[in-house]
Amino acid sequence: MDVVAALFFQDMDTAQAFAGGPTALDLSGIHFSAAPPEPPPVTMAPHMIVLVRCAEGDKSTGALEVRFLRDGEQVARNAQPLQVEPGKFAYRLVRAELPFEDYDTIEAHVSIDGGHVTVVPYTLVPGAS
């Protein structure tokens, strides 16, 4: 299995063109940074979607792990089982509470069964005054 994409988002909708047909994912509010509702220290809980594909002939089960790191130190972790039919795609939703003492970046390190790591940054930025 492979990670196709991993993104932070605000809203998602699914739709099928016809019964039993392929599912379309409509994502909105894709972002890699956010302003907190109040100045740090603050805890943010962004939504992440991980899109996964299982090629024909690949093992159809595995474990999705997302480690949230700040300067190499783990601040949160999410692990969940995966089962994707060979030749198909799937998605998993991930959410973690991320503590910010100041404006900085936490990186989500996404992998399946400890394989290739996809890194997605999430940066806390000052809001409008």
C-alpha positions as CSV (number, residue, x, y, z in Angstrom):
1,M,0.0,0.0,0.0
2,D,1.1,3.6,-0.7
3,V,0.2,7.0,0.7
4,V,-1.1,9.0,-2.2
5,A,-1.6,12.3,-0.3
6,A,-1.9,13.6,3.2
7,L,-3.5,17.0,3.8
8,F,-5.0,19.1,6.6
9,F,-8.5,20.3,5.6
10,Q,-11.6,22.0,7.1
11,D,-14.5,20.2,5.3
12,M,-15.2,17.1,3.3
13,D,-18.1,15.8,1.3
14,T,-18.5,12.5,-0.6
15,A,-20.6,11.7,-3.6
16,Q,-21.2,8.9,-6.1
17,A,-22.1,9.6,-9.7
18,F,-24.3,6.5,-9.7
19,A,-25.2,3.7,-7.3
20,G,-22.1,1.4,-6.9
21,G,-20.0,3.8,-8.9
22,P,-16.7,5.5,-7.8
23,T,-16.8,7.8,-4.9
24,A,-15.7,11.4,-5.3
25,L,-14.1,13.3,-2.4
26,D,-14.7,17.0,-2.3
27,L,-12.2,18.6,0.1
28,S,-12.3,22.3,1.1
29,G,-10.2,24.5,3.2
30,I,-6.9,22.7,2.5
31,H,-4.2,24.3,4.6
32,F,-0.7,23.9,6.0
33,S,-0.9,26.7,8.6
34,A,-3.5,28.2,10.8
35,A,-4.0,31.2,13.2
36,P,-5.1,30.2,16.7
37,P,-8.3,31.5,18.3
38,E,-6.1,33.1,21.0
39,P,-2.3,33.7,21.4
40,P,-0.1,30.7,22.5
41,P,0.1,28.7,24.5
42,V,-2.8,26.9,22.8
43,T,-3.8,23.4,21.7
44,M,-4.9,22.9,18.1
45,A,-6.7,19.9,16.7
46,P,-6.6,20.0,12.9
47,H,-8.3,17.4,10.7
48,M,-6.1,15.5,8.4
49,I,-7.0,13.1,5.5
50,V,-4.7,10.4,4.3
51,L,-5.4,9.0,0.9
52,V,-4.1,5.4,0.3
53,R,-3.9,3.1,-2.6
54,C,-3.4,-0.7,-2.8
55,A,-1.9,-1.8,-6.1
56,E,-2.9,-5.1,-7.6
57,G,-0.9,-7.8,-5.9
58,D,-0.1,-5.8,-2.8
59,K,-0.9,-6.9,0.7
60,S,-4.4,-5.5,1.5
61,T,-3.9,-4.9,5.2
62,G,-1.5,-2.8,7.2
63,A,-1.1,-0.1,9.8
64,L,-1.3,3.6,9.2
65,E,0.8,5.6,11.6
66,V,1.0,9.4,11.9
67,R,3.7,10.7,14.2
68,F,3.5,14.5,15.0
69,L,7.0,15.8,15.6
70,R,8.4,19.2,16.7
71,D,12.1,19.5,16.2
72,G,12.3,15.6,16.1
73,E,10.4,15.1,19.3
74,Q,7.1,13.3,19.2
75,V,4.2,15.5,20.6
76,A,1.3,13.3,19.4
77,R,0.6,10.0,17.6
78,N,-2.2,8.3,15.8
79,A,-2.2,4.7,14.6
80,Q,-5.0,2.7,13.0
81,P,-5.5,-0.5,11.0
82,L,-5.9,-0.3,7.2
83,Q,-7.7,-2.7,4.9
84,V,-7.9,-1.7,1.2
85,E,-9.0,-4.0,-1.6
86,P,-6.2,-4.5,-4.2
87,G,-6.6,-2.1,-7.1
88,K,-8.7,0.4,-5.0
89,F,-8.2,3.6,-3.1
90,A,-9.3,4.5,0.5
91,Y,-9.0,7.3,2.9
92,R,-8.5,7.6,6.7
93,L,-9.2,10.6,8.9
94,V,-6.7,11.5,11.5
95,R,-7.0,14.0,14.3
96,A,-4.5,14.9,17.1
97,E,-4.3,17.5,19.8
98,L,-1.2,19.5,19.0
99,P,0.3,21.7,21.8
100,F,1.9,25.0,20.8
101,E,3.8,27.0,23.3
102,D,4.6,29.6,20.6
103,Y,4.2,30.1,16.9
104,D,6.1,27.3,15.3
105,T,5.7,24.1,13.1
106,I,4.8,20.6,13.9
107,E,5.4,18.0,11.1
108,A,3.1,15.0,10.6
109,H,5.1,12.0,9.6
110,V,2.8,9.6,7.8
111,S,3.7,6.0,7.0
112,I,2.2,2.5,6.4
113,D,3.8,-0.4,8.2
114,G,6.9,1.7,8.9
115,G,7.6,2.2,5.2
116,H,8.2,5.4,3.2
117,V,7.4,8.5,5.2
118,T,5.3,11.4,3.8
119,V,5.9,14.6,5.8
120,V,3.2,17.3,6.1
121,P,3.9,20.5,8.0
122,Y,1.4,22.3,10.2
123,T,2.5,25.8,11.2
124,L,0.9,28.1,13.8
125,V,0.9,31.7,12.6
126,P,-0.2,35.0,14.2
127,G,-3.7,36.0,13.3
128,A,-4.9,39.4,12.1
129,S,-4.7,42.1,14.8
